[in-house]
Amino acid sequence: MGVVARVVLVHGIAQRYEGPESLGLTLGAALRDGVQLAAKLTLEPADVACAFYGNAFIEEGTRADDLPPWDENHVRMGLEAELLDA
């Protein structure tokens, strides 16, 4: 059996473009700092995990909330293609 976290963090809103590892680094470090300063207890990085569900709010194939899933077939010849080439 693998290592089991002692604490599981659950992120708040607006974390659609993060991930469990990057959130775990920042949120986990802040939690460990707070516990160390307040209670003089040490949590190791392996003691803290971050549950992640932000990607559930992104439609597959899209790049942002307000942009349609454009690809190279949507580029018009002329100025648009020249700007991309530049």
MMTF fields as JSON, N, C-alpha, C and O atoms, coordinates in Angstrom:
{
  "mmtfVersion": "1.0.0",
  "mmtfProducer": "UNKNOWN",
  "numBonds": 343,
  "numAtoms": 344,
  "numGroups": 86,
  "numChains": 1,
  "numModels": 1,
  "chainsPerModel": [1],
  "groupsPerChain": [86],
  "chainIdList": ["A"],
  "bondAtomList": [4, 2, 8, 6, 12, 10, 16, 14, 20, 18, 24, 22, 28, 26, 32, 30, 36, 34, 40, 38, 44, 42, 48, 46, 52, 50, 56, 54, 60, 58, 64, 62, 68, 66, 72, 70, 76, 74, 80, 78, 84, 82, 88, 86, 92, 90, 96, 94, 100, 98, 104, 102, 108, 106, 112, 110, 116, 114, 120, 118, 124, 122, 128, 126, 132, 130, 136, 134, 140, 138, 144, 142, 148, 146, 152, 150, 156, 154, 160, 158, 164, 162, 168, 166, 172, 170, 176, 174, 180, 178, 184, 182, 188, 186, 192, 190, 196, 194, 200, 198, 204, 202, 208, 206, 212, 210, 216, 214, 220, 218, 224, 222, 228, 226, 232, 230, 236, 234, 240, 238, 244, 242, 248, 246, 252, 250, 256, 254, 260, 258, 264, 262, 268, 266, 272, 270, 276, 274, 280, 278, 284, 282, 288, 286, 292, 290, 296, 294, 300, 298, 304, 302, 308, 306, 312, 310, 316, 314, 320, 318, 324, 322, 328, 326, 332, 330, 336, 334, 340, 338],
  "bondOrderList": [1, 1, 1, 1, 1, 1, 1, 1, 1, 1, 1, 1, 1, 1, 1, 1, 1, 1, 1, 1, 1, 1, 1, 1, 1, 1, 1, 1, 1, 1, 1, 1, 1, 1, 1, 1, 1, 1, 1, 1, 1, 1, 1, 1, 1, 1, 1, 1, 1, 1, 1, 1, 1, 1, 1, 1, 1, 1, 1, 1, 1, 1, 1, 1, 1, 1, 1, 1, 1, 1, 1, 1, 1, 1, 1, 1, 1, 1, 1, 1, 1, 1, 1, 1, 1],
  "groupList": [{"groupName": "MET", "atomNameList": ["N", "CA", "C", "O"], "elementList": ["N", "C", "C", "O"], "formalChargeList": [0, 0, 0, 0], "bondAtomList": [1, 0, 2, 1, 3, 2], "bondOrderList": [1, 1, 2], "singleLetterCode": "M", "chemCompType": "L-PEPTIDE LINKING"}, {"groupName": "GLY", "atomNameList": ["N", "CA", "C", "O"], "elementList": ["N", "C", "C", "O"], "formalChargeList": [0, 0, 0, 0], "bondAtomList": [1, 0, 2, 1, 3, 2], "bondOrderList": [1, 1, 2], "singleLetterCode": "G", "chemCompType": "PEPTIDE LINKING"}, {"groupName": "VAL", "atomNameList": ["N", "CA", "C", "O"], "elementList": ["N", "C", "C", "O"], "formalChargeList": [0, 0, 0, 0], "bondAtomList": [1, 0, 2, 1, 3, 2], "bondOrderList": [1, 1, 2], "singleLetterCode": "V", "chemCompType": "L-PEPTIDE LINKING"}, {"groupName": "ALA", "atomNameList": ["N", "CA", "C", "O"], "elementList": ["N", "C", "C", "O"], "formalChargeList": [0, 0, 0, 0], "bondAtomList": [1, 0, 2, 1, 3, 2], "bondOrderList": [1, 1, 2], "singleLetterCode": "A", "chemCompType": "L-PEPTIDE LINKING"}, {"groupName": "ARG", "atomNameList": ["N", "CA", "C", "O"], "elementList": ["N", "C", "C", "O"], "formalChargeList": [0, 0, 0, 0], "bondAtomList": [1, 0, 2, 1, 3, 2], "bondOrderList": [1, 1, 2], "singleLetterCode": "R", "chemCompType": "L-PEPTIDE LINKING"}, {"groupName": "LEU", "atomNameList": ["N", "CA", "C", "O"], "elementList": ["N", "C", "C", "O"], "formalChargeList": [0, 0, 0, 0], "bondAtomList": [1, 0, 2, 1, 3, 2], "bondOrderList": [1, 1, 2], "singleLetterCode": "L", "chemCompType": "L-PEPTIDE LINKING"}, {"groupName": "HIS", "atomNameList": ["N", "CA", "C", "O"], "elementList": ["N", "C", "C", "O"], "formalChargeList": [0, 0, 0, 0], "bondAtomList": [1, 0, 2, 1, 3, 2], "bondOrderList": [1, 1, 2], "singleLetterCode": "H", "chemCompType": "L-PEPTIDE LINKING"}, {"groupName": "ILE", "atomNameList": ["N", "CA", "C", "O"], "elementList": ["N", "C", "C", "O"], "formalChargeList": [0, 0, 0, 0], "bondAtomList": [1, 0, 2, 1, 3, 2], "bondOrderList": [1, 1, 2], "singleLetterCode": "I", "chemCompType": "L-PEPTIDE LINKING"}, {"groupName": "GLN", "atomNameList": ["N", "CA", "C", "O"], "elementList": ["N", "C", "C", "O"], "formalChargeList": [0, 0, 0, 0], "bondAtomList": [1, 0, 2, 1, 3, 2], "bondOrderList": [1, 1, 2], "singleLetterCode": "Q", "chemCompType": "L-PEPTIDE LINKING"}, {"groupName": "TYR", "atomNameList": ["N", "CA", "C", "O"], "elementList": ["N", "C", "C", "O"], "formalChargeList": [0, 0, 0, 0], "bondAtomList": [1, 0, 2, 1, 3, 2], "bondOrderList": [1, 1, 2], "singleLetterCode": "Y", "chemCompType": "L-PEPTIDE LINKING"}, {"groupName": "GLU", "atomNameList": ["N", "CA", "C", "O"], "elementList": ["N", "C", "C", "O"], "formalChargeList": [0, 0, 0, 0], "bondAtomList": [1, 0, 2, 1, 3, 2], "bondOrderList": [1, 1, 2], "singleLetterCode": "E", "chemCompType": "L-PEPTIDE LINKING"}, {"groupName": "PRO", "atomNameList": ["N", "CA", "C", "O"], "elementList": ["N", "C", "C", "O"], "formalChargeList": [0, 0, 0, 0], "bondAtomList": [1, 0, 2, 1, 3, 2], "bondOrderList": [1, 1, 2], "singleLetterCode": "P", "chemCompType": "L-PEPTIDE LINKING"}, {"groupName": "SER", "atomNameList": ["N", "CA", "C", "O"], "elementList": ["N", "C", "C", "O"], "formalChargeList": [0, 0, 0, 0], "bondAtomList": [1, 0, 2, 1, 3, 2], "bondOrderList": [1, 1, 2], "singleLetterCode": "S", "chemCompType": "L-PEPTIDE LINKING"}, {"groupName": "THR", "atomNameList": ["N", "CA", "C", "O"], "elementList": ["N", "C", "C", "O"], "formalChargeList": [0, 0, 0, 0], "bondAtomList": [1, 0, 2, 1, 3, 2], "bondOrderList": [1, 1, 2], "singleLetterCode": "T", "chemCompType": "L-PEPTIDE LINKING"}, {"groupName": "ASP", "atomNameList": ["N", "CA", "C", "O"], "elementList": ["N", "C", "C", "O"], "formalChargeList": [0, 0, 0, 0], "bondAtomList": [1, 0, 2, 1, 3, 2], "bondOrderList": [1, 1, 2], "singleLetterCode": "D", "chemCompType": "L-PEPTIDE LINKING"}, {"groupName": "LYS", "atomNameList": ["N", "CA", "C", "O"], "elementList": ["N", "C", "C", "O"], "formalChargeList": [0, 0, 0, 0], "bondAtomList": [1, 0, 2, 1, 3, 2], "bondOrderList": [1, 1, 2], "singleLetterCode": "K", "chemCompType": "L-PEPTIDE LINKING"}, {"groupName": "CYS", "atomNameList": ["N", "CA", "C", "O"], "elementList": ["N", "C", "C", "O"], "formalChargeList": [0, 0, 0, 0], "bondAtomList": [1, 0, 2, 1, 3, 2], "bondOrderList": [1, 1, 2], "singleLetterCode": "C", "chemCompType": "L-PEPTIDE LINKING"}, {"groupName": "PHE", "atomNameList": ["N", "CA", "C", "O"], "elementList": ["N", "C", "C", "O"], "formalChargeList": [0, 0, 0, 0], "bondAtomList": [1, 0, 2, 1, 3, 2], "bondOrderList": [1, 1, 2], "singleLetterCode": "F", "chemCompType": "L-PEPTIDE LINKING"}, {"groupName": "ASN", "atomNameList": ["N", "CA", "C", "O"], "elementList": ["N", "C", "C", "O"], "formalChargeList": [0, 0, 0, 0], "bondAtomList": [1, 0, 2, 1, 3, 2], "bondOrderList": [1, 1, 2], "singleLetterCode": "N", "chemCompType": "L-PEPTIDE LINKING"}, {"groupName": "TRP", "atomNameList": ["N", "CA", "C", "O"], "elementList": ["N", "C", "C", "O"], "formalChargeList": [0, 0, 0, 0], "bondAtomList": [1, 0, 2, 1, 3, 2], "bondOrderList": [1, 1, 2], "singleLetterCode": "W", "chemCompType": "L-PEPTIDE LINKING"}],
  "groupTypeList": [0, 1, 2, 2, 3, 4, 2, 2, 5, 2, 6, 1, 7, 3, 8, 4, 9, 10, 1, 11, 10, 12, 5, 1, 5, 13, 5, 1, 3, 3, 5, 4, 14, 1, 2, 8, 5, 3, 3, 15, 5, 13, 5, 10, 11, 3, 14, 2, 3, 16, 3, 17, 9, 1, 18, 3, 17, 7, 10, 10, 1, 13, 4, 3, 14, 14, 5, 11, 11, 19, 14, 10, 18, 6, 2, 4, 0, 1, 5, 10, 3, 10, 5, 5, 14, 3],
  "groupIdList": [1, 2, 3, 4, 5, 6, 7, 8, 9, 10, 11, 12, 13, 14, 15, 16, 17, 18, 19, 20, 21, 22, 23, 24, 25, 26, 27, 28, 29, 30, 31, 32, 33, 34, 35, 36, 37, 38, 39, 40, 41, 42, 43, 44, 45, 46, 47, 48, 49, 50, 51, 52, 53, 54, 55, 56, 57, 58, 59, 60, 61, 62, 63, 64, 65, 66, 67, 68, 69, 70, 71, 72, 73, 74, 75, 76, 77, 78, 79, 80, 81, 82, 83, 84, 85, 86],
  "secStructList": [7, 7, 7, 7, 7, 1, 3, 3, 3, 3, 7, 7, 1, 1, 7, 6, 6, 7, 7, 2, 2, 2, 2, 2, 2, 2, 2, 2, 2, 2, 2, 2, 2, 2, 2, 2, 2, 2, 2, 7, 7, 7, 7, 7, 4, 4, 4, 3, 3, 3, 3, 7, 7, 4, 4, 4, 4, 1, 7, 6, 6, 7, 1, 1, 6, 6, 1, 7, 7, 7, 7, 4, 4, 4, 7, 7, 6, 6, 2, 2, 2, 2, 2, 2, 2, 7],
  "xCoordList": [0.841, 0.0, 0.886, 1.914, 0.49, 1.264, 1.109, 0.406, 1.779, 1.714, 0.342, -0.166, -0.242, -1.551, -1.36, -0.702, -1.935, -1.819, -2.572, -3.613, -2.045, -2.714, -3.737, -4.718, -3.508, -4.388, -4.693, -3.79, -5.958, -6.343, -6.917, -7.892, -6.308, -6.782, -7.788, -7.63, -8.81, -9.783, -9.777, -10.098, -9.415, -9.271, -10.616, -11.668, -10.552, -11.75, -12.01, -11.555, -12.747, -13.151, -11.981, -10.938, -12.175, -11.244, -9.898, -8.861, -9.892, -8.659, -8.696, -8.061, -9.438, -9.635, -8.346, -8.217, -7.401, -6.208, -4.992, -3.883, -5.175, -4.104, -4.183, -4.833, -3.55, -3.603, -3.291, -2.871, -3.483, -3.279, -1.841, -1.622, -0.87, 0.534, 0.88, 1.455, 0.535, 0.893, 0.123, 0.682, -1.143, -1.895, -1.35, -1.26, -0.99, -0.442, 0.86, 1.134, 1.669, 2.923, 2.667, 3.254, 1.796, 1.568, 0.674, 1.003, -0.451, -1.372, -0.78, -0.925, -0.111, 0.506, 1.599, 1.703, 2.418, 3.487, 2.905, 3.415, 1.843, 1.213, 0.629, 0.756, -0.003, -0.562, 0.537, 0.433, 1.598, 2.694, 3.345, 3.682, 3.518, 4.058, 3.158, 3.639, 1.861, 0.917, 0.887, 0.853, 0.9, 0.889, 2.182, 2.162, 3.295, 4.586, 4.612, 5.039, 4.159, 4.194, 3.176, 3.471, 1.996, 0.924, 1.009, 0.779, 1.334, 1.267, 2.614, 2.706, 3.651, 4.98, 4.994, 5.745, 4.154, 4.106, 4.662, 4.57, 5.23, 5.799, 4.988, 4.779, 4.541, 3.913, 4.91, 5.447, 5.157, 6.035, 5.222, 3.997, 5.882, 5.147, 4.266, 3.177, 4.717, 3.93, 2.692, 1.796, 2.64, 1.484, 0.293, -0.828, 0.535, -0.501, -0.746, 0.199, -2.005, -2.396, -3.465, -4.132, -3.62, -4.628, -5.614, -5.241, -6.876, -7.92, -8.113, -7.996, -8.399, -8.531, -9.735, -9.919, -10.546, -11.725, -11.937, -12.94, -11.014, -11.164, -11.335, -12.048, -10.686, -10.792, -12.189, -12.503, -13.019, -14.394, -15.221, -16.29, -14.73, -15.462, -14.966, -15.402, -14.066, -13.555, -14.033, -13.81, -14.688, -15.154, -13.948, -13.061, -13.917, -12.794, -12.589, -13.54, -11.345, -11.021, -11.016, -10.626, -11.433, -11.401, -10.122, -9.488, -9.76, -8.528, -8.798, -7.897, -10.001, -10.371, -11.889, -12.585, -12.388, -13.832, -14.594, -15.635, -14.076, -14.849, -14.389, -14.849, -13.498, -13.036, -13.549, -13.53, -14.003, -14.413, -13.178, -12.064, -13.344, -12.204, -11.627, -11.74, -11.011, -10.424, -9.175, -8.491, -8.889, -7.644, -7.106, -7.604, -6.097, -5.45, -6.391, -6.119, -7.486, -8.433, -9.239, -9.906, -9.192, -9.94, -9.117, -9.644, -7.857, -6.988, -7.256, -7.234, -7.509, -7.742, -6.41, -5.488, -6.322, -5.126, -5.046, -6.064, -3.847, -3.66, -3.099, -2.16, -3.679, -3.153, -3.068, -2.055, -4.103, -4.086, -2.93, -2.205, -2.76, -1.687, -0.33, 0.603, -0.194, 1.065, 1.413, 2.575, 0.428, 0.676, 1.137, 2.037, 0.528, 0.947, 2.352, 3.145, 2.66, 3.998, 5.051, 6.161, 4.684, 5.65, 5.913, 6.689],
  "yCoordList": [-1.178, 0.0, 1.24, 1.268, 2.276, 3.503, 4.391, 4.057, 5.512, 6.482, 7.148, 7.552, 7.253, 7.883, 9.245, 9.352, 10.277, 11.625, 11.717, 11.085, 12.492, 12.738, 13.855, 13.895, 14.775, 15.92, 16.002, 15.888, 16.198, 16.395, 17.8, 18.145, 18.602, 19.951, 19.91, 19.137, 20.73, 20.866, 22.327, 23.21, 22.576, 23.951, 24.646, 24.009, 25.95, 26.763, 27.038, 26.302, 28.105, 28.443, 28.994, 29.349, 29.055, 29.67, 28.958, 29.615, 27.654, 26.878, 25.944, 24.889, 26.334, 25.468, 25.158, 24.086, 26.076, 25.91, 25.487, 25.451, 25.175, 24.639, 23.119, 22.567, 22.465, 21.015, 20.594, 21.423, 19.324, 18.88, 19.053, 19.325, 18.904, 19.046, 20.504, 20.809, 21.415, 22.823, 23.421, 24.198, 23.07, 23.549, 22.949, 23.63, 21.68, 21.023, 21.658, 21.728, 22.125, 22.787, 24.072, 24.29, 24.92, 26.215, 26.087, 26.613, 25.395, 25.27, 24.39, 24.675, 23.319, 22.428, 23.127, 22.956, 23.914, 24.647, 25.645, 25.778, 26.345, 27.306, 26.605, 27.098, 25.464, 24.708, 24.229, 24.378, 23.651, 23.159, 24.291, 24.12, 25.46, 26.623, 27.018, 27.246, 27.098, 27.496, 26.539, 26.962, 25.253, 24.243, 24.332, 24.234, 24.516, 24.622, 25.855, 25.767, 26.995, 28.231, 28.234, 28.713, 27.708, 27.772, 26.658, 26.893, 25.467, 24.316, 23.652, 22.694, 24.16, 23.563, 22.087, 21.292, 21.735, 20.381, 20.403, 21.42, 19.306, 19.234, 18.294, 17.127, 18.823, 18.003, 17.897, 18.91, 16.715, 16.499, 16.692, 16.564, 16.996, 17.137, 15.923, 16.086, 14.721, 13.511, 13.401, 12.604, 14.197, 14.18, 14.946, 14.814, 15.744, 16.635, 16.314, 16.227, 16.14, 15.927, 16.952, 17.496, 17.209, 18.17, 17.477, 16.994, 17.436, 16.93, 17.972, 19.169, 17.553, 18.506, 18.147, 16.997, 19.156, 18.955, 20.117, 20.145, 21.077, 22.264, 21.952, 22.663, 20.889, 20.536, 20.057, 19.964, 19.758, 19.331, 20.474, 20.24, 21.704, 22.868, 23.357, 24.407, 22.615, 22.993, 21.968, 20.768, 22.447, 21.551, 21.009, 21.769, 19.721, 19.1, 19.733, 19.915, 20.066, 20.653, 22.166, 22.768, 22.804, 24.268, 24.729, 23.985, 25.962, 26.506, 27.539, 27.879, 28.039, 29.041, 29.04, 28.488, 29.657, 29.688, 30.344, 29.845, 31.461, 32.262, 32.129, 32.888, 31.191, 31.007, 29.681, 28.66, 29.709, 28.435, 27.582, 28.105, 26.301, 25.406, 25.576, 24.674, 26.722, 26.988, 26.158, 25.774, 25.889, 25.228, 25.866, 26.907, 25.251, 25.842, 26.007, 26.817, 25.262, 25.369, 26.655, 26.989, 27.385, 28.627, 29.859, 30.971, 29.691, 30.819, 31.216, 30.381, 32.508, 33.011, 33.355, 33.825, 33.116, 33.496, 35.018, 35.706, 35.524, 36.972, 37.408, 36.801, 38.47, 39.062, 38.077, 38.049, 37.272, 36.324, 35.335, 35.092, 34.766, 33.803, 34.483, 33.886, 35.723, 36.441, 36.727, 36.613, 37.091, 37.353, 36.088, 36.145, 34.962, 33.712, 33.325, 32.85, 33.526, 33.217, 34.098, 33.651, 35.353, 36.29, 35.867, 36.514],
  "zCoordList": [0.0, 0.0, 0.0, 0.676, -0.761, -0.866, 0.363, 1.317, 0.309, 1.397, 1.396, 0.35, 2.567, 2.705, 3.366, 4.401, 2.77, 3.323, 4.645, 4.824, 5.55, 6.822, 6.69, 7.433, 5.73, 5.514, 4.021, 3.193, 3.681, 2.287, 2.159, 2.827, 1.301, 1.035, -0.107, -1.052, -0.021, -1.103, -1.52, -0.724, -2.76, -3.23, -3.388, -3.43, -3.473, -3.657, -5.125, -6.001, -5.382, -6.748, -7.554, -7.005, -8.848, -9.8, -9.861, -9.958, -9.808, -9.917, -11.129, -11.125, -12.158, -13.317, -14.07, -14.662, -14.053, -14.877, -14.064, -14.596, -12.817, -11.98, -12.043, -12.932, -11.14, -11.054, -9.637, -8.83, -9.309, -7.93, -7.448, -6.268, -8.324, -7.915, -7.631, -6.586, -8.556, -8.351, -7.174, -6.399, -7.035, -5.873, -4.584, -3.562, -4.637, -3.456, -2.994, -1.796, -3.958, -3.584, -2.809, -1.749, -3.334, -2.685, -1.453, -0.39, -1.592, -0.455, 0.635, 1.824, 0.222, 1.203, 1.985, 3.2, 1.298, 1.978, 2.977, 4.09, 2.588, 3.496, 4.721, 5.842, 4.508, 5.633, 6.57, 7.787, 5.994, 6.827, 7.625, 8.796, 6.975, 7.686, 8.854, 9.964, 8.602, 9.645, 10.811, 11.966, 10.522, 11.588, 12.399, 13.626, 11.712, 12.4, 13.312, 14.463, 12.799, 13.58, 14.718, 15.813, 14.469, 15.47, 16.506, 17.692, 16.07, 16.979, 17.232, 18.0, 16.589, 16.738, 16.354, 16.919, 15.385, 14.842, 13.434, 12.746, 13.001, 11.661, 10.79, 11.124, 9.676, 8.642, 7.5, 7.053, 7.034, 5.885, 4.601, 4.625, 3.492, 2.225, 1.902, 1.351, 2.234, 1.959, 2.848, 2.57, 3.915, 4.821, 4.248, 4.74, 3.212, 2.684, 1.211, 0.427, 0.838, -0.555, -0.908, -0.027, -2.191, -2.633, -3.568, -4.637, -3.149, -4.035, -5.128, -4.861, -6.328, -7.437, -8.293, -8.691, -8.567, -9.414, -10.375, -11.089, -10.408, -11.249, -12.717, -13.426, -13.184, -14.596, -14.979, -16.165, -14.007, -14.304, -14.898, -15.461, -14.774, -15.259, -16.611, -17.082, -17.241, -18.55, -19.564, -19.403, -20.603, -21.66, -22.417, -22.805, -22.622, -23.311, -24.681, -25.441, -24.986, -26.281, -26.283, -27.283, -25.201, -25.159, -24.483, -23.734, -24.761, -24.204, -23.129, -22.362, -23.057, -22.06, -21.948, -22.8, -20.898, -20.683, -21.822, -22.249, -22.311, -23.255, -24.702, -25.555, -25.003, -26.365, -26.921, -26.234, -28.158, -28.777, -29.055, -29.044, -29.301, -29.543, -30.944, -31.775, -31.211, -32.528, -32.749, -31.801, -34.008, -34.371, -35.65, -36.078, -36.26, -37.435, -38.623, -39.509, -38.663, -39.775, -39.739, -40.718, -38.629, -38.494, -38.86, -38.839, -39.191, -39.549, -40.992, -41.896, -41.192, -42.552, -43.195, -42.529, -44.487, -45.24, -45.25, -45.166, -45.351, -45.33, -43.992, -43.477, -43.425, -42.212, -41.047, -40.348, -40.823, -39.71, -39.839, -38.875, -41.031, -41.255, -41.131, -40.593, -41.617, -41.508, -40.047, -39.654, -39.251, -37.834, -37.109, -36.271, -37.428, -36.825, -37.25, -36.436, -38.522, -39.018, -38.345, -38.056, -38.104, -37.469, -36.049, -35.346]
}
